[in-house]
Amino acid sequence: MPNIHNKTYVTGQLASIVTADHAFAIDSSDVVTETATVAEIPPVQTNASTSTSGGTLANTAQFFYVITAVDAHNNETQVSNEKSVTTGTGSNSNTANWTNPSGTVFNKIYRSLTTGTEVFLVKIPVALTYVDTGAIAPTAGQTPPATAAVGPPVVHAGIGAARGDDAKAQACLMLVSDVGHRSKPVFH
């Protein structure tokens, strides 16, 4: 196993790893990291709007909304930017609008009457808008994730492991950890 005190030099997709025991030239065929999952990119809200018909939301109240995206593996993003809207007088309903990252299969809507304190309102199939009529009450205590609820990307030490070159494979994994990936190595 290479000495843990190593130096890693990264330029684009090429790197050199120099340890007390070995020197390796690592290229993109040696280390492959999967691309970002949906949970790493939150939705982006556009302006929310209100209507004085079609709902039962309180009159002249300010409502705050954040949205998350959920992918097919149930990974949930951090919250979108927060948007607020103040209802008028009447049978109020509010509409939240947003854009989703690629790979979204569900959205979760969170709502509150105080900024930064949103709680879960509803999970819906992927959409770009939600009309809050007040028919669904928020779930107390179910707050959105503080950070993206996602597992780490999978990292493969390819050529070194495939050739049985354990020292090179371990060096590949050191390279990945040195450049800041949050990963648990998986050989293939």
N, C-alpha and C positions, 0 to 999 in steps of 0.2 A: 504494500500500500504506500502511495506517495506520502512524504512528510506533510503534515498538516500546515506547516508554515510555508506557504507558497506565494508566488506572485502570479497574477493574471493580467494579461495585456489584451484588451479587446479593441478591435478596429472593425467596425461594421459587423460582418458575420464571421470574421477571422479572429483568432486569438492564439496566444502562446501561453503555455503554462510552464513555469519553471519551479521545480521543487528541489529539495535536497537530494532526491533520488533519481529524478527523471526530468526531461525537457520534452514537451509535446507541442506540436503545431496542431491546433484544433480548428477545423473549418465547419461550415454549416452542415456538412453531411454527418458530422460527429454528434452535434447537439441540435435537437429540434424542440421548440416549445410551441404548444398549441396557441392559437390566436385567442384574443379576449372573448369571454362569454358575455351573454346579454347582461348578466348581473354586475358587470364592471362598468356599465354605461347607463346612467339613469335616464328616464324620460325627461323631456323638457316641456314645461307648461307654457302655453300662451295665455292670453287674458281670459279670465273667468267672466261670466256674465250672469245676470239675474233676470227673472221674469216675474211679474206680479200675477201670474196665472199658472195653473197646473201643479200646484204643490201645497204643502202645509208647513213650510219653514217659517220660523218666527219673523215677525215684522221688524224692520229697521235693525237687524242684527248683522254683525260682521262675521262671515264664515271664512275659515282658512282651510286650504286643501293642499295636499301633497299626493303624488302618484308614484307607484313603483311598477316596474316591469318584472314579469316572472317568465322564465324559459321552460322548455319541455322537461328539464331535469329538476324543476321546482327551485331553481336559484332565483333569488329576489334581489333586485338592485337596491342601492341606497335611494333615498327619496329624491324626487324631482325638486326643482325650485318651488318655493311656496308661493301660492297666489291666494288673494282674498277678494271677496265680493260682499257688498252690503245690500241686503234685501230692502225692498220698498214696503209698501203697505198693500196687503191683498193676499192672494193664495200663492205664496212665493215658491219658486223653484230656482236652482242655480245650475249653471252648466260649466263644467271644467273641460278644458281642451288641452291636448298635449301631442307631442310626437314621441314615437317609440324607437328604441334601438332595434336593429335587425335581430330576429330570433325570438321576439316576444310572443308568447302564446296566451298570457293572461295579464291583466292589470289589476292592481290593488289600489283602491281609493281610500285615503285617510282624511278625516275632517275634524275640526274643532272650532270653538268660539274664541280661542286665544292663540296667538301666534306661537309656533313651535311646540304645541302640545297635541298635535293630531293623533287620533286613534282610528283603528280599522273601521271602515264603513262597509265596503263590499269588494268582492273579487269578481271580475267580469272577464269574459273572453276578450282577446286582444281588441282594442278599440282606440279611437283617437278623441273620444268625447264621452262624457257621462253627465246625465241630467239627474241632479239630486232633488227629488221632490219632497224629501223629508219622510218618506214611507219607511225607510230603514233607519233604525237608530244605531249610532256608533257603538262599538263594543268597548266598554271601559277596560283599561289595562292592556289592550292590544295595540302597542305602539309600533311604528315602522322600524325596520332594522337601522341601527346606528351606523353600521357599515354594511357593505354588500354581503349578503348571505350566500356565499359561493365557496366551493372548494378550490384549491389551488390548481393552476394549469398543470397538465401532465408533462413531464420532461423525460425524453428518451435519450439514453446514451447509446447511439446507434452502432457505428462501425467498431468502436473499441469493444463493446460487449459481443457483437456478432462474430468477431474474430477471436474471441476468447482473451483479448488483451485487457486483463483486469485493471492493470495500472492505468492504462489510457482511459478506460471506462470510468474509473474513480476520479481521474483528473477532469473528465468531462463534467462530472457531477459537481466537482469543486468549482469549475468555471461557472456553472449555472448558479450555485449559491453565492459566489463572489459578485456576480452582476446583479444580485438583488431579487431574483425570482423567489416567490414563496412556494416552493415545491417539495414534494416528497418524490425522490427518484423512482422511476419505473423502468426496468430494462425490457427491451424487446429484441 
